[in-house]
Amino acid sequence: MLKLMKVSHLQRNATRLTSTHGCSTGPREPTILSYCDIPEPKSSMPLIGTSLDYTPLRGFQHIEFYSHLRKRHEELGEIYKENILPGLTSSTVFCCTPEDTKTLLRNETRFPFREPIGYILKLRNKFGLSSGITQVNGEQWYKMRKVVNQHFLSQKSVWHYTEKHYQIAEELADFIERSMDSNQEVPDFELALKRWSLEQAAIFILDARLGLFDEANKDSNDFIVNVGKVFQCMGDLQIGIPLWMLYETKLYKKYEEAWLNVFHHVKEYRRKAEERHQHKNSESQLQKFLRTSNLGTSEVDMVMNDFLTAGIDTTANSTIFPLYLLAINPEKQEKLREEILRYIQNEPLKGKTLNQLPYLRACLQETQRMFPFVALSSRKYEKDIVLSNYRVPAGVTIMNTSNIMNNMNSKYFDKPESFRPERWLEPEERNKARFAMSGSFGHGPRKCPGRLLALQEMNCLIAVLLSRFRIEYHHRPIEGKFRLLTIPSEKARYKFVKI
């Protein structure tokens, strides 16, 4: 469990107060401290910054980045700044308090600025491709986001596919029954989850079935493997010394190769889907998107690519965590099963109903607290902003680390080490935790555009699995590790006991 920070920098500077001619005239406000006063790591050195901290010389491991962030905050307080390699990188401010999260949210503009990821831009510029919705800002971002919201973020669009998503969840459950070994576990259950998430995404994006549970599909397995490689490389490129900015490193080349493989697979999926719909004389979600959007061909290519690939690893890994927590908390699992069975009866749940099951929603919220999918939220602001009593100049990158710093803090969550979905059904406790975390899907206008789809997919699968199996876990505890997003530390080796 995260150790509570004993003394914040705000507390350490509480005695530095404004006064009138040296006389106290009542309550005094803390002096706003300058950007230069923001604490920095003691390991920072001229010219090379803190780059050595991100090498094996200092014992750094990318997968343990969350532990690294916690140690930084324990050493420096609730806010600090860091420049990994001056000249190649700029200083970044890291903050985590609920007050700072609230300040960041209240200063969101119509066009929130998020720092583009350099290696993604480098690759896409190299091949003359659109940067994609996640890598652009301003009017260009707004243009793409407006189209995406219309077609992929409406409840109506998502609920239209609930029955098919439920059917795919049933197919995974059938696959589990066919594939269980003598221990009633499914060998390589993670691969099965990735097939499920790809099949789900293909339905929503392409209006097409890939048949991943009908027969071995070599092309799709290759696609899934390369998506995993892309995320692995991105996690390693994201943290540490950015030598890829100077030349194409071995890691960057590995990332480029895997990404191009994925991109070509997506184009082929799209081509086959369009042919099938032409044969049936019908219009797919994809075709409607192409026909009605005001985006260029390259922009459409990248939106479709990002939507189809982004959810495979993330949705599969994110689903492992609620299944794990329910497996090791059988009384919570049983309570959720009772709720699901009350609503299912003899028919699959409708999208609206599924989205509103109170205990199911609470279980997913509690999972996102304990295992936040995204640890960091990045922004830049056009105006100066005051965080933890320090003035941060306009244009400085700010990283909100509240998800990983506060999720196990008893100051904001009662018995934080316990899986207690009920906390999200209690208004007082829910309000207490309101700004403690920035949320697994981000915040504001740049909130994850695929969140409704991901939640519906997980809702359907959990509903199906709990209606057919009792889920158990008898292996080493699962922790959250870093690979761009949160991944499980252990294999998902669940025991499925048929009900």
Order of alpha helices (4+ residues) and beta strands (2+ residues): alpha-alpha-beta-beta-alpha-alpha-alpha-alpha-alpha-alpha-alpha-alpha-alpha-alpha-alpha-alpha-alpha-beta-beta-beta-beta-alpha-alpha-alpha-beta-beta-beta-beta
